[in-house]
């Protein structure tokens, strides 16, 4: 049970990184990114390509970040002449195209079979020391990401992001470069998502295109909305809550003696019901956005 809880905590931290990344985009900059999972996938495939070609983990994280930055810039370019809703659809389309490419380009990505045998980050350590070290790394990454996001959004840069979110035309009239703000925000968010993907690949030791389905993006959206869009702590709370709920779904299945196929359906129901409930009755989420918080210089 102890190692199970460690596993759930690791996954909660990794999804917390993804939630912080998406929250920076949608909660502060108003960027409706429905292709978030592909930024995570850049990190996973960076790790798998480096492993398959015997480049080492340092090359893996560099590849993952580089891939994510390229995708982030492509997303930003798409958004220059598209409204928020159309841009969101375009990001979803790009993510699906890249997933299909990963599914078919077996020479590079392993194709539909994926790539297995990726080494654990602390594979030489005995259990449970190895998983505990991995959890420590994930917590450290989450804290660094939280500090970075908090630093950015409580500065003049964060004020510019919120102004762009609420009144983009006013922001442009005041001299803010909207295209540059979008690109910078997406690039910062992409690095966080790629870091999550890289650690995930070395934790589960497998990378495949089935990890990049669009439902994963909407799971991350549910975490942000339930936790509280526009609040970094809220994004983390939403990720932790959803991961622990997901982890205990099999126990509920066993308690009611339900078939195994009900597990996936129950998890999807949790996502859908959670989204609907919070959109209808508590749009600010569990931890609402703080208005008028103190800004750094």
ABEGO torsion letter per residue (X at the ends): XAAAAAAAAAAAAAAAAAAAAAAAAAAAAGBBBAAAAAAAAAAAAAAAAAAAAGAEAAAAAAAAAAAAAAAAAAAAAAAAABBAAAAAAAAAAAAAAAAAAAAABAAAAGEAAEBBGBBBABAABBOAAAAAAAAAAAAAAAAAAAAAAAAAAABAAAAAAAAAAABAAAAAAAGBBAAAAAAAAAAAAAAAAAAAAAAAAAAAGBBBAAAABAAAAAAAAAAAAAAEBGBAAAAAAAAAAAAAAAAAAAAAAAAAGBBAAAAAAAAAAAAAAAAAAAAAABAAEABBBBBGBBBBX
